[in-house]
Amino acid sequence: MTVHPQLPLALDTAPARSFTSFHVDQENTVVRDALQAFLANKLDDTQIYLWGHEGAGKSHLLSAACEQLSASGYRIAFLPGELVNAEGSLEAMDRYDLLCIDDLQRMDHAAEIDLFHCVNRCRDANTKLIFAADRAPDELGVRLPDLKTRLSFGLVFHIRPLSERGLQSALRREIQLRSLSASDEVIAYVLRRFPRRISLLKQVVDELDQVSLSEQRRITIPLVKQVFGEAQRVALNELGQLQTDLSDAWTK
């Protein structure tokens, strides 16, 4: 996103990714609660698989899990899905206390045997495993039968998109977390004009936050229009569509 020309200082007031800052509808609270219990060794399972559409919050939850255990002194490893394909990337992962692999749908078939052995080593070493993908394990297209079975071990959760009310609440909370405020009209306007994904809405709030601090102005519809001209609004919408297209492409 572009930086407002009058911005004197890039202040990072965005909240860190944590379980507290994860936006959930009632049906997703069980996912968050199960993850926290999992990390606290309150569950017998040593593996969790999360799946849901782009922007559902999977990466947020993986980052929150890593932050929580890292802060407690545990050794953690976080791998984006495309890095799983790199030679040697899955070696010695069993030395960590937690291994998180995001965007598992990006894994090439050639990497399946390496991941299979990695999972086995981690299970033997009691390394906790959290996987995230845009589809369920049995829809991932894995060719190696044993790996397909391994990925279905443990708990499997579907993270569902936020409802309309959930989006409104999440957007308002993102604004409040930055010590700002916005009317119901502003909330409704932003949700009408921008992609309805938390990751992109956070970018909108971040930029409004910076300009609001710089110009000492409240967040109003005129300010939103000023900060996000038509070109930038279209660019954000195109980014949202691009993410959708990329996600769809991996399913073909």
URCORRA-V615063 format. One record per backbone hydrogen bond with DSSP energy under -0.5 kcal/mol. NH is the residue of the N-H (numbers start at 1). CO is the residue of the C=O. If there is no record, write none. Layout:
NH|CO  NH|CO
This chain:
7|4  8|6  11|9  13|11  18|16  22|19  28|25  29|25  29|26  31|28  32|28  33|29  34|30  35|31  36|32  37|33  38|34  39|35  40|36  41|38  42|37  43|37  48|129  49|155  50|131  51|157  52|133  56|53  61|57  62|58  63|59  64|60  65|61  66|62  67|63  68|64  69|65  70|66  71|67  72|68  73|70  74|69  76|74  77|98  79|100  81|102  83|80  84|80  84|81  85|82  86|83  89|86  91|88  93|90  95|92  96|93  97|75  98|75  99|128  100|77  101|130  102|79  104|132  106|103  107|104  111|108  112|109  115|111  116|112  117|113  118|114  119|115  120|116  121|117  122|118  123|119  124|120  125|121  126|123  127|122  128|97  129|46  130|99  131|48  132|101  133|50  139|136  140|137  145|143  148|144  149|145  150|146  151|147  152|148  152|149  153|150  155|47  157|49  159|51  159|157  160|158  167|163  168|164  169|165  170|166  171|167  172|168  173|169  174|170  175|171  176|172  177|173  178|174  178|175  179|176  180|175  187|183  188|184  189|185  190|186  191|187  192|188  193|189  194|190  197|195  198|55  201|197  202|198  203|199  204|200  205|201  206|202  207|203  208|204  209|205  210|206  211|207  212|208  213|209  214|210  215|211  216|212  217|212  219|181  220|218  224|220  225|221  226|222  227|223  228|224  229|227  233|229  234|230  235|231  236|232  237|233  238|234  239|235  240|236  241|237  242|238  243|239  244|240  245|241  246|242  247|243  248|244  249|245  250|246  251|247  251|248  252|248  252|249
